[in-house]
């Protein structure tokens, strides 16, 4: 049996109360391979749009129950990806200008432009398809960086997400507290995408990655000649993020003098570039994050009290992974599905023993450490299941109640060494025996003994 590939046909809606003219136009458009629907009024046209996916609307200006120019506005508000071409028997500039303002693709006179209608429809379809692709990408980005991207159902993470969702639509500054690797930037991105600033710039900077002078230039920018090597003006991230969000990670590492400049931004929405004398206005939301106790930093004189209270408008504490171990299985599964297609496409499962080791581990590096462990395990895996032999050595130790086999126990060390060599040879027993300098029969006996 031959399976024919389904071809997507572009759909056109003609709204015109002149039946003969409408039928003629429909016939011409159908001959070009388009699918055509017809309506004789605004009401019938809107009903058709609610029932059918339309790419382009051809609409008369004068209709029995309304005006085509106003109908354009109504259609675009409800279906922003549809393009509308207005047709009129008596064109006038005022109507044409208003139609374009309302979102019409074009405004043409009936009869005189019959030869232009098909090329015009093709251009309108190209724009409609582009709009649909952009809308789809925006939805994908929203899902990737929105609150949906924060995995977990433990009470602590759900509470943090609930707080973040409440503050997201506001313009308030947010301070994210949590250990390294708890997902502070993921939260910052989700808050940005949950605000009115979504679609605007989101800039992120780790304050601990730069010295004072370089950090000042990175955040606030500089004028040409401000210092040696400043050969041209440079926008800082705070200006690049204008109308959007600036995420300052490890804010506790920021030099005391720079804290005063950041405070000015929060108080006046302006700053002065390095080497400049005039302030620059900026509209930016600040989200800061730290793994330090800022209140203690204030007491110790390392962090400005006034800046702390400005940043501390809304604080969200992100839990450590060891405090939300219920979420480890879903996070591990997510990372497996993320890394497997890139490095080891045949991997699909996580063994029970492997998962038990994940649940027993302390995770001082939090989600970031878990991500790295899964990526490493995926690379080392030799079959379609993640097993404990692909875990780091310290996580492979077996637990019997409260007693862990010592890393100095001879049998334990031998077992782990054989596992590592098997991983290295990708399960090749002959090659493994050669590298271990033992007989193949001995290797098989060891494999059986240690249940490898």
Steps between C-alpha positions, in 0.01 A plus 500: 500500500633844408469765770455848362659783696240745628548842347410805705275723289480868589148614583346826388177657628312746279254731682286689247123547467514516117438134419606502133821688567575278799444182296721627216782587736466163676529319166815694401664430836405131499666459158826608667476202739358675805208379712230769512218572744233766445294728722254779421518699824718588799307258720531211252870576451574492873306174534710348220824614668390336827442167322783488244873573498541787253825650370378807310172692497381702198240740635274762346493837676122548483305208642131468598572480874819695540812664360797299374752751640366443853469126440876489434564617857265239646653216298861599581421523872366145500717341227828699484662259250228545233577755228215711360475664158224762477309546174301812418300624201586862579835538665585801714820590682341534845358147493828361365706663775259382773494148356880472518496642855246234595733229372396441136764350272386715206211711370413478130226604258274235350525430128808713425732269691375154395841417351667585831276300730677160475855639553358705788342190656831314470685779681233510769529122548880530537450758776228291668724192500789702643273628777393145581863384519585790732199422719602134519858591591375739771285222644799262499723760665229574756475130584877455510564798726165535676380354827427174312877447478534481880464131583386359831195454719647508850336754736811723519540540122126546449501777761793673326324475161177641650688802641679554167171491306353764732787744460563438127226735362616790719797732452647418843864409546551138604773343714556127451674319784648153475810286477701477179328277245144534633370658178499873580548606136220265388270673751615845386427411135155363594415817694607708198288292263205518737510880498393771256866516397490157334638525148729783614871451580603272786866555590686295762833570668693316772651771720765264636653450154651851471722738692364839611600708195403244240171429678418872502560519125299182435198625694502874431701529179764762422584793274788490253823605670369425850802276560783335308352275233159673494522593132124542448178544696360182650149434628487322833264212571269729695443702183482191279226370730294820476123427493591148616672333796855495634587196711798554731616167638724488810411862583676453834833498314447852356755759615367745761557807273301345213212428735440877524468527120252213492301663780468815287349296217241353735414842646510729192503271193823660382875436514827651382729307266869472582666817367170681438368813672132475405255246640331245274134417556403134508186291552618168640385249757769365733495140621793417727618172647747390763610200704620730778317625809466865395372609840822371653697667219329830591595454867860426398513816285542319169158576355308828497196496726304738273565280196402189695160648584452613140572150370313330780157620381404139424719209610467141380700222668587211267534163675812285481459171312561297817189669646284398203619147423149409388581696181823312417333229283322750275813716468717195422252382236496847344881514477509145358258599223702817438845340472422155354409616146823702482748241621339159545178469303416146613464595870145498631492388864648553846561190710361469853851479653609812310199695626559380856855642489360833375253511788771413756745767381532833686510722183714785631508632142119473475327475160816598313686205657214262413505624142876435473467151655229400251696640203809302607293184553342531155846521340627194690189282458543189283136392464152649512490534881694727734664276760708577809831422326465826304477705820800677659702274732378663822139435399555134411556387859231250605283569803393229742287681757736761646820316402678599182767279349836665554686627198799308644316167506688279249190342344333839465806655335540202263135512399509874429824467303357223280190713442711797389704289258180346357370852447826597329480207257123548454433149630765319293591208730811388305646851498409545868680176598814615309502840673449336842772245417277208602357205312162530326363216716608685815328816375173315439523351849552846649211641301274225630630536855449875513179486293638746247 
